[in-house]
Structure formats: structure tokens, C-alpha cells
Amino acid sequence: MILVSVQRSPGGMRKKVALLEDGRLAEVYFDLPGQRVVTGSVYKGRVETVLRGMGAAFVDVGERQALFLSQHELSDAMHGDQGRGPRRAPIQKVVRPGDCLILQVRREGVGKKNPQGTTKVSLPGRYWVFLPEEDRVAVSRRVAEAEEAQRLRQIARELKQPGEGLIARTAARGTSREALERDFKFLLGTWKGIQEEAGKGGGPRLLFRGLDVVRSLLRDRFTETTHTLIVDDEREHREILEFLHYLHLDQLKNRVQLYRGPMPLFVRYDVERQLREAMQRKVPLEGGGFLTIDETEALTAIDVNTGSDVRHKNQEAAILNTNLQAAVEIPRLLRLRRISGIIIVDFVDMASPVNERKVTELLQAELARDRVPADFIDITQLGLVEITRRKQGESLAVTLETLEEE
């Protein structure tokens, strides 16, 4: 289930989106008020300064903040014959103050941090991610069927031109060639429009605006497996239906409902309480145990405790029950809190190797449900479980802190 809540005021509009799985809050997103520079937007920019010591540059894109462009976000096409891979030329040899670039927002700015940019433009559609200047073909790791993955690779090779790249998204699985071609043509047309606008001259400016949080989730997450989308605003409800038509997804319109209940949507579906509980340092488990979560810049430490689990006749059964519940809850909290980097989990020690294997296998299965790459690495010599999760924007804690400051 997807919930969309809209708050309108004289100062602007704020949108909140929650994804629920079996009634439990799995992910939550916010459109920040007054936010202009959004992930995925493409700009024509002018290099302001090049910082040799940092291997980075600041690029004026006509917004309040310049984009921060690091050395490794320069495309191969920009380097030309000046070296690739580990032998790449330093950034000051590739870009100079005054140079004009087409670059995309890779990560939005938070607080005083500048947004981060990249010249490796990628345009996501419903079924493909189009890479205009990167010659490769790939298929989402979630398309596990070898025959289907091969079909998508072959279609990609037939659609794209040399020097272009296509990545088949999970939603492409089982999709007709006609729909795949239509999505690719739309992305190709978008890129040509960006190039034409950039070639018109003029100073730094926006060339293409990325989707807001609602439309991004409609494109990426609203599928036949999503039973319901509920929205509490009439105008947003109408615009969602229009966007589904734009995406050629009219068959999903009957799953969109307009909420007119007496209490706020997020209260009605228990989102507010679940969010408060999940953001605490101490998070309870259903059986009486609990997790303690400590986030630092270097890593996140999660400690599993049996607490008051007295439903089981012996200690080993109570420990197994707590660890199994934690193996399900921890991946959910990593998604919800958008925790990334290195995560160390200290499960309660188990005497039985069989029980230990049950816990680690369940943990791996739950991590595999995460759309963001989250991998079980190993059990350390001290019996700690190590997980890594790719960074996707700021953590939820940072986002909520930003909202409180406004």
C-alpha cells in the first residue's frame, strides 16, 4: 500500500509518502518545502572554481547553491584521451573555470552542504535507465530468470546506438517489446530535448527537472503487486490519475483512492506512531526483546537484546525467537531509516550452530528484498554480523532534522 498526504498552506505545499507492507511502515519520503534542486534534474552549468587539492570543482547552475562536482563524477567522454580508470588525469586538466557543462544532480543538498553533481547523466524511465554517454548493457539483479535477462539484453542492444547505454529495470521483466520500445523512445527524446536546450546559448540554467517524490514512486514502485494507493488531496488525486495515463498505466487507475476520512491519513494508518517508534534509539521487538541502534559517521551499531521474552520454556528458545524477529526487523529499519555504509549487528549469542544458521539465512533473505543493494558480508571472529548498504541520499534522521529546522 502507498499513502500520499498533501499539506497546502500559504507558504507552499508539502508532500509525504509512506509505503506499507502488511500494514507495517517500510519506507517514508518527504518533499522538502521550497526545494528547487532535486535529484535527477539536469542543468547547464559553468565551472566557478576548481579545487586541485580536493580533486573537485564547484559549478554554477543558476540556483542559490553551486553543484559540487568531484573527480570521479566526470564521465569517460570528458576525459577523452587523457586517461581512464585509475590513470585518469586530475580534474584541473579536464575542466577549467569558465567551462560549460551538462550535469545532473546526483544528491540533493542538506543544510549547508551543496548539492552534488555528475556529468554521467542517467535518465530513468518505467522500464529502462538510459545512459546517453556510457556504452553498456545491463539488467536489474532482481530479474533472476536467465532467459528473460537475455531477452532484455538483446532488446537493449537492438534499441541503443553505439556509445549509449541501457539498463533494464525490474519492471521490464515480462514486458512486451512494444512497451519497452515506447519507454526507450521517450527517454531518447528527453535526452535530445536536453541537448537542444543546452545548445541554445545563454547562461547556467535548468534543462530538465527531475520528478517529485510522488511521481518518482508512481513510475518506479506502483505496480500490479501494489494493491492500493490512497491520497488525501483532490488535486493530487487528479494529477496522479493523469500521470498514470501519461505512463500508459491506465489499468492501475482503479487502485487509486481518494481519502476523505475524519482523521489525518497518516494517523488513520498508524504511520506517525510507527515512524516515531522506528526512529528511537531503543526499538522494541514483538516478543519482548529490543534493538538498540547507534548511528555514527563511521558505522552503525545494532545490538539485539532478549529483554522480557518469557514466553519460551528455555533460554535457547527465547534467544532464537528474539534473533529471528531481529533478522526481520533490522532490514526493515535499514530501509526506513535509510541507513547506509557499514552496519555491525550483535545478535544474542546462540549455542546451536543450526539456530545460528537459521538466523543468518533469514537475515540474508530479508536483505534481498531491499531495492538498495544491502549485502550480508560475514560473521566476524567476535561473532558480529557485518552488513553493507549503498548510500542513497541522506538518512531519514538528517531529513527529519532538516524539516524541524524550517
C-alpha positions as CSV (number, residue, x, y, z in Angstrom):
1,M,0.0,0.0,0.0
2,I,1.2,3.5,-0.8
3,L,-0.1,6.5,1.1
4,V,0.2,10.1,-0.2
5,S,-0.5,13.0,2.1
6,V,-0.5,16.6,0.9
7,Q,-0.5,19.7,3.2
8,R,-1.2,23.0,1.4
9,S,-0.5,26.4,3.1
10,P,0.2,30.0,2.0
11,G,3.9,29.2,2.4
12,G,3.8,26.3,-0.1
13,M,3.0,22.6,-0.3
14,R,4.5,19.6,1.4
15,K,4.0,16.0,0.3
16,K,4.6,12.9,2.4
17,V,4.6,9.4,1.0
18,A,4.6,6.2,3.1
19,L,5.0,2.6,1.8
20,L,3.3,0.0,3.9
21,E,4.0,-3.8,3.7
22,D,1.4,-5.9,5.5
23,G,0.4,-2.9,7.5
24,R,3.9,-2.1,8.7
25,L,5.8,1.1,7.7
26,A,8.6,0.1,5.3
27,E,9.7,3.5,3.7
28,V,8.7,7.1,4.1
29,Y,9.6,10.1,1.9
30,F,9.2,13.9,2.1
31,D,9.2,16.7,-0.5
32,L,11.0,19.5,1.3
33,P,9.3,22.9,1.1
34,G,10.9,25.3,-1.2
35,Q,13.3,22.7,-2.6
36,R,14.3,23.6,-6.1
37,V,17.4,21.5,-6.7
38,V,16.1,17.9,-6.8
39,T,17.8,14.6,-7.6
40,G,17.7,13.8,-11.3
41,S,17.4,17.4,-12.6
42,V,19.8,18.3,-15.4
43,Y,21.4,21.7,-15.7
44,K,23.7,23.6,-18.0
45,G,26.4,24.9,-15.7
46,R,29.5,27.0,-15.7
47,V,32.6,26.0,-13.7
48,E,33.3,28.5,-11.0
49,T,36.3,27.1,-9.2
50,V,38.5,24.1,-9.4
51,L,39.9,22.8,-6.1
52,R,43.1,20.9,-7.1
53,G,43.7,19.6,-3.5
54,M,40.2,18.2,-3.2
55,G,40.0,16.9,-6.8
56,A,36.7,18.7,-7.2
57,A,35.0,21.7,-8.7
58,F,32.0,24.0,-7.9
59,V,29.7,24.6,-10.9
60,D,27.2,27.4,-11.1
61,V,23.9,26.2,-12.4
62,G,21.8,29.3,-11.8
63,E,20.5,28.2,-8.4
64,R,21.2,29.5,-4.9
65,Q,23.9,26.9,-4.4
66,A,26.5,25.7,-6.9
67,L,26.8,21.9,-7.6
68,F,29.8,20.1,-6.1
69,L,31.5,18.0,-8.8
70,S,34.1,15.5,-7.7
71,Q,36.8,13.9,-9.8
72,H,35.1,10.5,-10.0
73,E,31.9,12.1,-11.3
74,L,33.5,13.1,-14.6
75,S,32.4,10.9,-17.5
76,D,34.8,9.0,-19.6
77,A,33.7,11.1,-22.6
78,M,35.1,14.2,-20.8
79,H,38.4,12.6,-20.2
80,G,38.8,11.7,-23.9
81,D,42.4,10.6,-24.4
82,Q,43.6,11.9,-21.0
83,G,43.4,8.6,-19.3
84,R,40.7,6.4,-17.9
85,G,40.1,4.3,-14.8
86,P,42.9,4.6,-12.1
87,R,45.1,6.6,-14.6
88,R,42.7,9.4,-15.1
89,A,44.0,12.9,-15.5
90,P,43.5,15.2,-12.5
91,I,40.3,17.3,-12.6
92,Q,42.2,20.6,-13.3
93,K,43.4,19.0,-16.6
94,V,39.9,18.2,-17.6
95,V,37.8,21.2,-16.5
96,R,38.7,24.8,-16.0
97,P,36.9,27.9,-14.6
98,G,34.5,29.2,-17.2
99,D,33.9,25.8,-18.9
100,C,30.2,25.0,-19.6
101,L,29.0,21.5,-18.7
102,I,25.8,19.5,-18.8
103,L,25.5,17.9,-15.4
104,Q,22.9,16.1,-13.3
105,V,22.0,16.4,-9.7
106,R,23.3,13.2,-8.0
107,R,22.4,14.1,-4.5
108,E,20.4,17.0,-3.0
109,G,22.0,19.4,-0.7
110,V,21.1,19.2,3.0
111,G,21.6,22.2,5.4
112,K,24.8,24.0,4.4
113,K,26.0,21.1,2.2
114,N,26.0,21.8,-1.6
115,P,24.1,19.5,-3.9
116,Q,26.3,17.0,-5.6
117,G,26.5,16.8,-9.4
118,T,27.7,14.4,-12.0
119,T,28.4,14.6,-15.7
120,K,27.4,10.9,-16.0
121,V,23.8,11.6,-16.9
122,S,21.3,8.8,-16.4
123,L,17.6,9.1,-17.3
124,P,15.3,6.6,-15.6
125,G,12.1,5.6,-17.2
126,R,9.5,3.0,-16.3
127,Y,11.4,0.1,-17.8
128,W,14.9,1.4,-18.7
129,V,17.6,3.6,-17.4
130,F,19.2,5.4,-20.4
131,L,22.8,6.3,-20.2
132,P,23.4,8.7,-23.1
133,E,27.2,8.6,-23.0
134,E,28.1,5.3,-21.5
135,D,28.4,2.3,-23.8
136,R,27.0,-0.7,-21.8
137,V,24.0,-3.0,-21.4
138,A,22.8,-4.4,-18.0
139,V,19.8,-5.9,-16.4
140,S,18.5,-5.4,-12.8
141,R,19.8,-8.1,-10.5
142,R,16.2,-8.7,-9.5
143,V,15.5,-10.2,-12.9
144,A,16.7,-13.6,-11.9
145,E,15.4,-15.7,-14.8
146,A,18.4,-16.2,-17.2
147,E,16.2,-16.5,-20.3
148,E,14.3,-13.2,-19.5
149,A,17.5,-11.4,-18.7
150,Q,19.0,-12.5,-22.0
151,R,15.8,-11.3,-23.8
152,L,16.1,-7.8,-22.3
153,R,19.8,-7.6,-23.1
154,Q,19.1,-8.4,-26.7
155,I,16.3,-5.9,-27.0
156,A,18.6,-3.3,-25.4
157,R,21.4,-4.0,-27.9
158,E,18.9,-3.6,-30.8
159,L,17.4,-0.3,-29.4
160,K,20.5,1.7,-28.4
161,Q,23.2,3.2,-30.6
162,P,27.0,2.6,-30.1
163,G,28.2,4.8,-27.3
164,E,24.8,4.7,-25.5
165,G,23.9,2.5,-22.5
166,L,20.7,0.8,-21.4
167,I,19.9,-0.8,-18.0
168,A,16.7,-2.9,-17.8
169,R,14.8,-2.1,-14.6
170,T,13.0,-4.8,-12.6
171,A,9.6,-3.6,-14.0
172,A,10.9,-4.6,-17.5
173,R,10.5,-8.3,-16.6
174,G,7.8,-9.8,-18.8
175,T,7.0,-6.5,-20.5
176,S,6.2,-6.5,-24.2
177,R,8.7,-5.3,-26.7
178,E,6.3,-2.6,-27.8
179,A,6.1,-1.1,-24.3
180,L,9.9,-1.4,-23.9
181,E,10.4,0.5,-27.3
182,R,8.0,3.2,-26.3
183,D,9.8,3.8,-23.0
184,F,13.2,3.9,-24.7
185,K,11.9,6.4,-27.4
186,F,10.6,8.6,-24.7
187,L,13.9,8.6,-22.9
188,L,15.8,9.2,-26.1
189,G,13.5,12.1,-26.9
190,T,14.1,13.6,-23.4
191,W,17.9,13.5,-23.9
192,K,17.6,15.1,-27.4
193,G,15.5,17.8,-25.9
194,I,18.1,18.4,-23.2
195,Q,20.9,18.7,-25.8
196,E,18.9,21.1,-27.9
197,E,18.1,23.4,-25.0
198,A,21.7,23.3,-23.8
199,G,22.8,24.3,-27.3
200,K,20.7,27.5,-27.4
201,G,23.3,29.5,-25.6
202,G,22.7,31.6,-22.5
203,G,24.0,31.2,-19.0
204,P,23.6,28.5,-16.4
205,R,20.0,27.2,-16.1
206,L,17.7,24.2,-15.6
207,L,17.4,22.0,-18.7
208,F,15.3,19.2,-17.2
209,R,13.6,18.9,-13.8
210,G,13.6,15.6,-12.0
211,L,10.3,14.1,-10.8
212,D,8.9,14.9,-7.4
213,V,8.7,12.2,-4.8
214,V,5.1,11.2,-5.7
215,R,5.7,10.9,-9.4
216,S,9.0,9.2,-8.9
217,L,7.4,6.5,-6.8
218,L,4.5,6.1,-9.2
219,R,7.0,5.5,-12.0
220,D,9.2,3.1,-10.0
221,R,7.0,1.4,-7.4
222,F,3.4,1.5,-8.4
223,T,2.9,-1.9,-10.0
224,E,0.4,-4.8,-10.2
225,T,1.7,-6.0,-6.9
226,T,0.7,-2.8,-5.1
227,H,-2.9,-3.3,-4.1
228,T,-3.8,0.3,-3.2
229,L,-2.7,3.9,-3.4
230,I,-4.6,6.3,-1.1
231,V,-4.2,10.1,-1.4
232,D,-5.9,12.7,0.8
233,D,-5.9,15.6,-1.7
234,E,-8.3,16.1,-4.6
235,R,-6.0,17.9,-6.9
236,E,-3.1,15.5,-6.2
237,H,-5.6,12.6,-6.8
238,R,-6.5,14.0,-10.2
239,E,-2.8,14.6,-11.1
240,I,-1.9,11.1,-10.1
241,L,-4.5,9.7,-12.5
242,E,-3.2,11.9,-15.3
243,F,0.4,10.8,-14.7
244,L,-0.6,7.2,-14.8
245,H,-2.3,7.8,-18.2
246,Y,1.0,9.6,-19.3
247,L,2.9,6.4,-18.3
248,H,0.4,4.2,-20.2
249,L,-0.7,2.6,-16.9
250,D,-4.4,3.2,-17.1
251,Q,-5.0,-0.3,-15.9
252,L,-3.8,0.8,-12.4
253,K,-6.1,3.8,-12.1
254,N,-8.8,1.8,-10.3
255,R,-6.3,1.1,-7.4
256,V,-6.1,4.9,-6.6
257,Q,-8.5,6.0,-3.9
258,L,-9.3,9.5,-2.6
259,Y,-9.3,9.6,1.2
260,R,-12.0,11.7,2.9
261,G,-11.8,10.3,6.5
262,P,-12.2,12.4,9.6
263,M,-8.7,11.9,10.9
264,P,-5.4,12.6,9.1
265,L,-4.4,9.9,6.7
266,F,-1.1,9.1,8.4
267,V,-2.8,8.8,11.7
268,R,-5.5,6.6,10.3
269,Y,-3.0,4.1,9.1
270,D,-0.7,4.3,12.1
271,V,2.2,5.8,10.2
272,E,3.0,8.6,12.7
273,R,3.3,6.2,15.6
274,Q,5.4,3.7,13.7
275,L,7.7,6.4,12.5
276,R,8.3,7.8,16.0
277,E,9.0,4.3,17.3
278,A,11.3,3.3,14.5
279,M,13.4,6.5,15.0
280,Q,14.1,5.8,18.7
281,R,17.5,4.5,19.8
282,K,15.7,1.6,21.5
283,V,13.2,-0.2,19.2
284,P,11.0,-2.9,20.7
285,L,10.5,-6.3,19.1
286,E,7.2,-8.1,19.2
287,G,8.3,-10.9,21.6
288,G,9.6,-8.6,24.3
289,G,13.1,-8.2,23.1
290,F,14.5,-4.9,21.7
291,L,17.2,-3.4,19.5
292,T,19.5,-0.5,20.3
293,I,20.7,1.4,17.3
294,D,23.6,3.8,17.3
295,E,24.3,5.7,14.1
296,T,27.8,7.4,13.7
297,E,29.6,8.7,10.7
298,A,31.9,5.7,10.5
299,L,29.3,2.9,11.0
300,T,26.0,1.9,12.6
301,A,26.0,-0.5,15.5
302,I,22.9,-2.5,16.3
303,D,22.6,-4.6,19.5
304,V,20.0,-7.3,19.9
305,N,18.6,-8.0,23.4
306,T,16.2,-10.6,24.7
307,G,14.6,-8.2,27.1
308,S,11.5,-9.6,28.7
309,D,10.8,-12.5,26.5
310,V,9.3,-15.0,28.9
311,R,7.0,-16.9,26.6
312,H,9.5,-19.7,26.0
313,K,10.4,-22.6,28.3
314,N,14.1,-22.4,27.9
315,Q,16.7,-19.7,27.3
316,E,17.9,-21.0,24.0
317,A,14.3,-20.9,22.6
318,A,13.9,-17.3,23.8
319,I,17.2,-16.3,22.3
320,L,16.3,-17.9,18.9
321,N,12.9,-16.2,18.9
322,T,14.5,-12.8,19.6
323,N,17.2,-13.2,17.0
324,L,14.7,-14.4,14.3
325,Q,12.5,-11.3,15.0
326,A,15.6,-9.1,14.8
327,A,16.6,-10.7,11.5
328,V,13.3,-9.4,10.0
329,E,13.2,-6.1,11.8
330,I,16.7,-4.9,11.1
331,P,16.4,-4.9,7.2
332,R,13.1,-3.0,7.6
333,L,14.7,-0.4,9.8
334,L,17.7,0.0,7.4
335,R,15.2,0.8,4.6
336,L,13.0,3.0,6.7
337,R,15.8,5.0,8.3
338,R,17.9,5.0,5.1
339,I,20.9,3.7,7.0
340,S,24.0,3.2,4.7
341,G,27.6,2.2,4.9
342,I,28.9,-0.4,7.3
343,I,26.4,-1.9,9.7
344,I,27.5,-4.2,12.6
345,V,24.9,-6.3,14.3
346,D,25.5,-8.1,17.6
347,F,22.9,-10.8,17.8
348,V,22.4,-12.6,21.1
349,D,24.9,-15.5,21.3
350,M,23.5,-18.9,20.4
351,A,24.9,-22.2,21.4
352,S,23.4,-24.1,18.5
353,P,25.1,-23.8,15.0
354,V,21.8,-24.9,13.5
355,N,19.9,-22.0,15.1
356,E,22.7,-19.5,14.1
357,R,22.3,-20.6,10.5
358,K,18.5,-20.1,10.7
359,V,19.1,-16.5,11.8
360,T,21.7,-15.7,9.2
361,E,19.7,-17.3,6.4
362,L,16.6,-15.3,7.3
363,L,18.6,-12.1,7.6
364,Q,20.0,-12.7,4.1
365,A,16.5,-13.4,2.7
366,E,15.1,-10.1,4.2
367,L,18.1,-8.1,3.0
368,A,17.5,-9.4,-0.6
369,R,14.1,-7.6,-0.5
370,D,15.8,-4.3,-0.3
371,R,15.8,-2.3,-3.6
372,V,19.0,-0.6,-2.4
373,P,21.9,-3.0,-2.6
374,A,22.3,-4.3,1.0
375,D,24.6,-7.3,1.4
376,F,25.4,-9.7,4.2
377,I,29.2,-9.7,4.3
378,D,30.4,-12.1,7.0
379,I,30.3,-13.0,10.7
380,T,33.5,-11.6,12.3
381,Q,35.7,-13.5,14.7
382,L,33.9,-11.9,17.6
383,G,30.6,-13.3,16.3
384,L,29.3,-9.9,15.0
385,V,27.4,-9.8,11.7
386,E,28.7,-7.3,9.1
387,I,26.3,-5.7,6.5
388,T,27.0,-3.1,3.9
389,R,24.3,-0.9,2.3
390,R,24.8,1.5,-0.5
391,K,24.2,5.2,0.2
392,Q,21.0,6.7,-1.4
393,G,20.8,10.3,-0.3
394,E,20.7,11.5,3.3
395,S,19.5,9.3,6.2
396,L,15.9,9.8,7.5
397,A,17.3,11.2,10.7
398,V,19.0,14.0,8.8
399,T,15.9,14.7,6.7
400,L,13.7,14.9,9.7
401,E,16.2,17.2,11.4
402,T,16.1,19.5,8.3
403,L,12.3,19.6,8.4
404,E,12.3,20.6,12.1
405,E,14.7,23.4,11.4
406,E,12.4,25.0,8.7
